[in-house]
Amino acid sequence: MPGSLVLMGSGETSPTMVEIHRAAARTLRAGSRAVLLDTPYAFQENRADISARARRYFARSVGLDVEVAAGVTGADWVFSGPGSPTYALDRWAASGVAGDLRARVRARQGVTVLASAAACTAGLATVPVYEIYKAGADPHWREGLDLLEPLGLRAVVIPHFDNAEGGTHDTRYCYLGERRLSRMERELPPGTAVLGLDEHTALVIDLDDESAHVAGRGGLTVRRPGSQVVLPAGTRTDLAELRRLAEGRAAPSRPAAPAPGVEPEPGPAEATLEETARACEKLFNAAVAEPDMVAAAQAVLDLESEIVKWAADTEEDSGGVDQARELMRLLIARLGEPATSARLRSLGLGAVVEPLLALRARLRDEGRYELADTLRAALLDGGVVVEDTPGGPRWTSAS
């Protein structure tokens, strides 16, 4: 079976990374064993829920029946993702999984996918992100798995490289920021490079022919003291060039078209939930201004569909799903507001209410009763009383 190593910066169980997972899974034989290592988040109280969401994601979106296991022996496909890098390192070292992961890469066998916290462990040193960013420890490194050593790469891996959650403070470089990363780089062994993976971005290495490519939404940064090279998504290269870049001996290749017979890159990366939420809010506002309440309601439904798609995302720190749900509730509440506007009163309440009642009926038919009740409450706030009768819903103006 062809061997591959896939390192992801974030978004490992989100819609943005589905095609990358599918491409890796296509190399597997029928009946291959797929294993999820839950170690990085095994200390969390919601461990079982995270695993269940990840399993549903891989089953529905990738077509993989994944089992949760403590080890990788006999696994053709291995995945590990969010949590604490240092917690995972300690348990993997004690259980022998660390050596098994190194052996997989050294033997160039099987598919190994490491994302977020697990990707942090892949280099010769690891960022203890929980200890530094959340507990205030002085910047320092922990020994990593060094899975890249068999590939001739002397490097550390830093996911979430372009993170911008901090707003007023620098959270790039896996929440370290420039000041702390610069200090930590001086403590690395001489000749060590930083491989920075942007969010929703992957470095895919074919261990058989030593080809490599960057996929997703961002880029791979090869950073050395005083310089850095960025390989954007779509770049196809090989391990030899990555070694030269890591050693400061080469300039980057330009993104190239796939060679004959090579499967083309996936199309444009899917929008993030935050981007979709902003777009739905913009469409909602424009529809209300028309006014076109059917279009406004459809914008809410589109947002809800995206929330369902992103519900499997196991990265919880961003709170993106919760924020999108809050926006959806706000927009639903606003659906009833135009009923009180002078312009719509001149058109007749029916121009507003009838499309919204049709939407409510559709939601009830689909079993989405919570949304239907929220819409009814929004209409009541807007001065419209809805009564369900044996002959169907009946509405009256409260004024």
C-alpha positions as CSV (number, residue, x, y, z in Angstrom):
1,M,0.0,0.0,0.0
2,P,1.3,3.5,-0.8
3,G,2.6,5.4,2.2
4,S,1.8,9.0,3.0
5,L,2.2,11.5,5.7
6,V,-0.4,14.3,5.9
7,L,0.1,17.3,8.3
8,M,-2.8,19.7,8.8
9,G,-2.8,23.2,10.3
10,S,-6.4,23.1,11.5
11,G,-9.9,22.3,10.3
12,E,-9.3,18.5,10.3
13,T,-12.9,17.5,10.7
14,S,-14.4,20.5,8.9
15,P,-15.9,20.7,5.3
16,T,-12.7,22.6,4.2
17,M,-10.6,19.5,4.4
18,V,-12.9,16.8,3.1
19,E,-11.2,16.5,-0.3
20,I,-7.8,16.2,1.2
21,H,-9.0,13.3,3.4
22,R,-10.7,11.7,0.5
23,A,-7.6,11.8,-1.6
24,A,-5.6,10.1,1.1
25,A,-8.3,7.5,1.7
26,R,-8.4,6.6,-2.0
27,T,-5.0,4.9,-1.6
28,L,-6.4,2.4,0.9
29,R,-7.4,-1.2,-0.1
30,A,-10.9,-2.5,0.6
31,G,-11.2,-3.7,4.2
32,S,-8.3,-1.5,5.4
33,R,-8.2,-0.7,9.2
34,A,-8.7,2.9,10.0
35,V,-7.8,4.1,13.5
36,L,-8.4,7.3,15.4
37,L,-5.9,8.1,18.2
38,D,-7.9,10.1,20.7
39,T,-4.9,10.7,23.0
40,P,-4.4,14.4,22.6
41,Y,-7.9,15.1,24.0
42,A,-8.3,12.0,26.2
43,F,-8.1,14.1,29.4
44,Q,-11.2,16.1,28.4
45,E,-14.6,15.3,29.9
46,N,-16.2,15.4,26.5
47,R,-13.7,12.9,25.0
48,A,-16.5,10.5,23.9
49,D,-18.4,13.3,22.2
50,I,-15.4,14.5,20.3
51,S,-14.6,11.0,19.1
52,A,-18.2,10.4,18.1
53,R,-18.3,13.6,16.0
54,A,-15.0,12.7,14.3
55,R,-16.2,9.2,13.5
56,R,-19.4,10.5,12.0
57,Y,-17.4,13.0,9.9
58,F,-15.1,10.4,8.4
59,A,-18.0,8.0,7.8
60,R,-20.3,10.5,6.1
61,S,-17.8,12.8,4.4
62,V,-14.9,10.5,3.6
63,G,-16.4,7.0,3.6
64,L,-14.1,5.6,6.3
65,D,-15.3,3.4,9.1
66,V,-13.0,4.6,11.9
67,E,-12.4,2.9,15.2
68,V,-11.1,4.7,18.3
69,A,-7.9,2.9,19.5
70,A,-5.0,3.4,21.9
71,G,-2.4,2.1,19.5
72,V,-1.6,2.0,15.7
73,T,-0.5,-1.7,15.3
74,G,-2.1,-3.2,12.3
75,A,-3.7,0.1,11.2
76,D,-3.5,1.1,7.5
77,W,-4.8,4.6,8.2
78,V,-4.1,6.6,11.4
79,F,-5.6,9.9,12.4
80,S,-5.0,12.1,15.4
81,G,-6.0,15.7,15.9
82,P,-6.9,18.4,18.5
83,G,-6.0,18.6,22.2
84,S,-2.8,19.0,24.1
85,P,0.5,18.1,22.3
86,T,2.4,17.5,25.5
87,Y,-0.3,15.3,27.0
88,A,-0.2,13.2,23.8
89,L,3.6,13.0,23.8
90,D,3.8,11.8,27.4
91,R,1.2,9.0,26.8
92,W,2.6,8.0,23.5
93,A,6.1,7.7,24.9
94,A,4.9,5.6,27.8
95,S,2.8,3.3,25.6
96,G,5.2,2.8,22.7
97,V,2.9,4.6,20.2
98,A,5.6,7.2,19.7
99,G,8.0,4.5,18.4
100,D,5.2,2.9,16.3
101,L,4.5,6.2,14.6
102,R,8.2,6.7,13.8
103,A,8.4,3.2,12.5
104,R,5.4,3.8,10.1
105,V,7.1,6.8,8.6
106,R,10.5,5.1,8.5
107,A,9.1,2.1,6.7
108,R,7.0,4.4,4.5
109,Q,3.9,2.3,5.1
110,G,0.3,3.3,5.6
111,V,-1.5,6.7,5.7
112,T,-0.7,8.8,8.8
113,V,-2.7,12.0,9.2
114,L,-1.7,14.4,12.1
115,A,-3.6,17.6,12.6
116,S,-3.5,20.6,15.0
117,A,-2.1,19.4,18.3
118,A,-1.0,16.1,16.9
119,A,0.8,17.9,14.0
120,C,2.7,19.9,16.6
121,T,4.4,16.6,17.8
122,A,5.7,15.7,14.3
123,G,9.0,17.6,14.4
124,L,12.1,17.3,16.5
125,A,10.6,19.7,19.1
126,T,7.1,20.5,20.1
127,V,5.3,23.7,21.1
128,P,3.7,23.2,24.6
129,V,0.9,25.5,23.6
130,Y,-1.4,24.8,26.6
131,E,1.3,25.5,29.0
132,I,2.6,28.7,27.4
133,Y,-0.6,30.3,26.0
134,K,-3.1,29.2,28.6
135,A,-1.1,28.6,31.8
136,G,1.5,31.3,31.4
137,A,4.6,29.1,31.3
138,D,7.9,30.6,30.0
139,P,8.4,29.9,26.3
140,H,10.1,26.5,25.9
141,W,10.2,23.4,23.7
142,R,9.4,19.8,24.4
143,E,11.0,16.9,22.6
144,G,8.9,15.9,19.6
145,L,8.3,12.6,17.8
146,D,10.7,13.7,15.0
147,L,8.7,11.9,12.3
148,L,10.4,14.1,9.8
149,E,13.9,12.8,10.6
150,P,13.5,9.7,8.4
151,L,12.6,12.0,5.6
152,G,15.8,14.1,6.0
153,L,14.0,17.1,7.4
154,R,15.4,18.8,10.5
155,A,12.4,20.9,11.5
156,V,9.6,21.6,13.9
157,V,6.0,21.8,12.8
158,I,3.8,24.7,13.9
159,P,0.1,24.5,13.0
160,H,-2.4,27.4,13.2
161,F,0.4,29.4,11.7
162,D,-1.8,32.3,10.4
163,N,-4.2,32.3,13.4
164,A,-5.9,35.7,13.9
165,E,-8.2,35.0,16.8
166,G,-6.4,37.4,19.1
167,G,-7.6,40.5,17.4
168,T,-5.7,43.0,19.6
169,H,-2.8,40.6,20.3
170,D,-0.7,38.4,18.1
171,T,-1.9,34.8,18.1
172,R,-0.1,33.7,15.0
173,Y,2.2,30.7,15.1
174,C,-0.1,28.4,17.2
175,Y,-0.9,31.2,19.6
176,L,2.8,32.1,20.3
177,G,3.0,35.3,18.4
178,E,6.2,36.7,16.9
179,R,7.9,37.7,20.1
180,R,7.7,34.3,21.7
181,L,8.4,32.4,18.5
182,S,11.5,34.5,17.8
183,R,12.8,33.8,21.3
184,M,12.1,30.1,21.0
185,E,13.8,29.8,17.6
186,R,17.1,30.8,19.2
187,E,16.8,27.7,21.5
188,L,16.4,25.2,18.7
189,P,19.4,23.0,17.6
190,P,21.5,24.7,14.9
191,G,20.1,24.1,11.4
192,T,16.5,23.6,12.5
193,A,13.8,25.1,10.4
194,V,10.2,25.9,11.3
195,L,7.5,24.4,9.0
196,G,4.4,26.6,9.6
197,L,1.1,25.3,8.4
198,D,-1.7,27.8,8.0
199,E,-5.2,27.0,9.2
200,H,-7.3,24.8,6.9
201,T,-4.1,23.8,5.0
202,A,-2.2,20.6,4.7
203,L,1.2,19.4,3.6
204,V,0.8,16.0,1.9
205,I,3.9,13.9,1.4
206,D,3.9,10.8,-0.7
207,L,6.4,8.5,1.1
208,D,7.0,6.3,-1.9
209,D,8.1,8.8,-4.6
210,E,8.9,11.6,-2.2
211,S,6.6,14.0,-3.9
212,A,4.9,16.7,-1.8
213,H,2.2,19.2,-2.3
214,V,0.4,22.0,-0.3
215,A,-3.4,21.8,-0.3
216,G,-6.2,23.8,1.3
217,R,-6.7,27.5,1.8
218,G,-3.4,28.9,3.0
219,G,0.2,28.0,2.7
220,L,3.2,26.3,4.1
221,T,5.9,28.6,5.5
222,V,9.5,27.3,5.7
223,R,11.1,29.7,8.2
224,R,14.7,30.1,9.2
225,P,16.4,32.8,11.3
226,G,16.1,36.0,9.3
227,S,14.2,34.5,6.3
228,Q,11.2,32.6,5.3
229,V,9.7,31.1,2.1
230,V,5.9,30.6,1.7
231,L,4.6,27.8,-0.5
232,P,1.0,28.6,-1.3
233,A,-1.8,26.1,-1.7
234,G,-1.4,24.3,-5.1
235,T,2.4,24.1,-4.9
236,R,3.7,20.8,-6.0
237,T,7.3,20.0,-5.0
238,D,9.3,17.1,-3.5
239,L,11.2,16.2,-0.3
240,A,14.5,17.1,-1.9
241,E,13.4,20.7,-2.4
242,L,11.8,20.9,1.0
243,R,15.2,19.8,2.5
244,R,17.0,22.5,0.5
245,L,14.5,25.1,1.7
246,A,14.8,23.9,5.3
247,E,18.6,24.2,5.0
248,G,18.4,27.6,3.3
249,R,19.9,26.3,0.1
250,A,17.1,26.9,-2.4
251,A,14.4,29.3,-3.6
252,P,10.9,28.0,-3.9
253,S,9.4,26.5,-7.0
254,R,6.4,28.2,-8.5
255,P,3.0,26.4,-8.2
256,A,3.0,24.1,-11.1
257,A,0.3,22.2,-13.0
258,P,0.1,18.5,-12.2
259,A,2.2,16.2,-14.3
260,P,0.5,14.0,-16.9
261,G,-1.3,11.2,-15.2
262,V,-1.3,12.9,-11.8
263,E,-4.6,13.7,-10.3
264,P,-5.3,17.4,-10.3
265,E,-5.6,19.4,-7.2
266,P,-9.1,19.7,-5.6
267,G,-11.0,22.8,-6.7
268,P,-11.2,26.0,-4.7
269,A,-11.3,25.4,-0.9
270,E,-14.7,25.6,0.7
271,A,-15.5,28.7,2.7
272,T,-15.1,28.7,6.4
273,L,-18.2,28.8,8.6
274,E,-17.3,32.4,9.7
275,E,-17.1,33.5,6.0
276,T,-20.4,31.8,5.2
277,A,-22.1,33.3,8.3
278,R,-21.0,36.8,7.2
279,A,-22.3,36.2,3.7
280,C,-25.7,34.9,4.9
281,E,-26.0,38.0,7.2
282,K,-25.3,40.3,4.3
283,L,-27.9,38.5,2.1
284,F,-30.4,38.7,4.9
285,N,-29.9,42.4,5.4
286,A,-30.3,43.1,1.7
287,A,-33.4,41.0,1.5
288,V,-35.1,42.7,4.4
289,A,-34.3,46.1,2.8
290,E,-36.1,45.1,-0.4
291,P,-38.3,43.8,1.4
292,D,-38.2,40.2,0.3
293,M,-39.0,38.1,3.3
294,V,-38.7,34.8,1.4
295,A,-35.1,35.6,0.5
296,A,-34.5,36.7,4.1
297,A,-35.8,33.4,5.4
298,Q,-33.8,31.4,2.9
299,A,-30.6,33.2,4.1
300,V,-31.4,31.9,7.6
301,L,-32.0,28.4,6.2
302,D,-28.7,28.5,4.3
303,L,-26.9,29.5,7.5
304,E,-28.5,26.6,9.4
305,S,-27.4,24.1,6.8
306,E,-23.8,25.3,7.1
307,I,-24.0,25.0,10.9
308,V,-25.1,21.4,10.5
309,K,-22.2,20.7,8.1
310,W,-19.7,22.2,10.6
311,A,-21.2,20.4,13.7
312,A,-18.5,17.6,13.4
313,D,-15.6,20.1,13.7
314,T,-13.7,18.9,16.7
315,E,-11.7,22.1,17.2
316,E,-13.7,23.9,19.9
317,D,-11.5,26.8,20.8
318,S,-12.7,29.0,18.0
319,G,-16.3,28.8,19.1
320,G,-17.3,29.3,15.4
321,V,-20.4,27.0,15.6
322,D,-21.7,28.7,18.7
323,Q,-21.2,32.1,17.2
324,A,-23.0,31.1,14.0
325,R,-26.0,29.7,16.1
326,E,-26.2,33.0,18.0
327,L,-26.3,34.9,14.6
328,M,-29.0,32.5,13.3
329,R,-31.2,33.1,16.4
330,L,-30.7,36.9,16.0
331,L,-31.7,36.8,12.3
332,I,-34.8,34.6,13.1
333,A,-35.9,37.2,15.7
334,R,-35.5,39.9,13.2
335,L,-37.8,38.2,10.6
336,G,-40.8,39.5,12.5
337,E,-39.6,43.1,12.8
338,P,-40.6,44.3,9.3
339,A,-44.2,43.5,10.1
340,T,-44.4,46.7,12.0
341,S,-42.8,49.0,9.4
342,A,-44.8,51.7,7.8
343,R,-43.7,50.6,4.3
344,L,-44.9,47.1,4.8
345,R,-48.1,48.1,6.4
346,S,-48.9,50.0,3.2
347,L,-48.2,46.9,1.2
348,G,-50.4,44.8,3.5
349,L,-49.3,42.4,6.3
350,G,-49.9,39.5,4.0
351,A,-46.9,40.4,1.9
352,V,-44.8,39.6,4.9
353,V,-46.7,37.0,6.8
354,E,-47.8,34.6,4.1
355,P,-44.3,33.7,2.9
356,L,-43.1,33.3,6.5
357,L,-46.0,31.0,7.3
358,A,-45.1,28.9,4.3
359,L,-41.6,28.7,5.6
360,R,-42.8,27.7,9.0
361,A,-44.9,25.0,7.5
362,R,-41.9,23.7,5.6
363,L,-39.8,23.7,8.8
364,R,-42.5,21.7,10.6
365,D,-42.8,19.2,7.8
366,E,-39.0,18.7,8.0
367,G,-39.2,18.1,11.8
368,R,-37.3,21.4,12.6
369,Y,-39.8,22.4,15.2
370,E,-37.4,24.5,17.3
371,L,-36.8,26.8,14.3
372,A,-40.5,26.8,13.5
373,D,-41.3,27.9,17.0
374,T,-38.7,30.6,17.0
375,L,-40.1,32.0,13.8
376,R,-43.6,32.0,15.3
377,A,-42.2,33.9,18.4
378,A,-40.5,36.4,16.0
379,L,-43.8,37.0,14.2
380,L,-45.5,37.6,17.6
381,D,-42.8,40.1,18.5
382,G,-43.6,41.8,15.2
383,G,-47.3,42.1,16.1
384,V,-48.6,39.0,14.3
385,V,-50.4,36.3,16.2
386,V,-50.3,32.8,14.7
387,E,-52.8,30.2,15.7
388,D,-52.6,26.6,14.5
389,T,-56.1,25.2,13.7
390,P,-57.3,21.9,12.1
391,G,-57.6,23.7,8.8
392,G,-54.1,25.1,9.0
393,P,-52.4,28.1,10.5
394,R,-54.4,31.3,11.0
395,W,-52.9,34.7,11.7
396,T,-54.2,38.0,12.9
397,S,-52.7,41.4,13.7
398,A,-52.1,42.0,17.3
399,S,-52.6,45.8,16.8
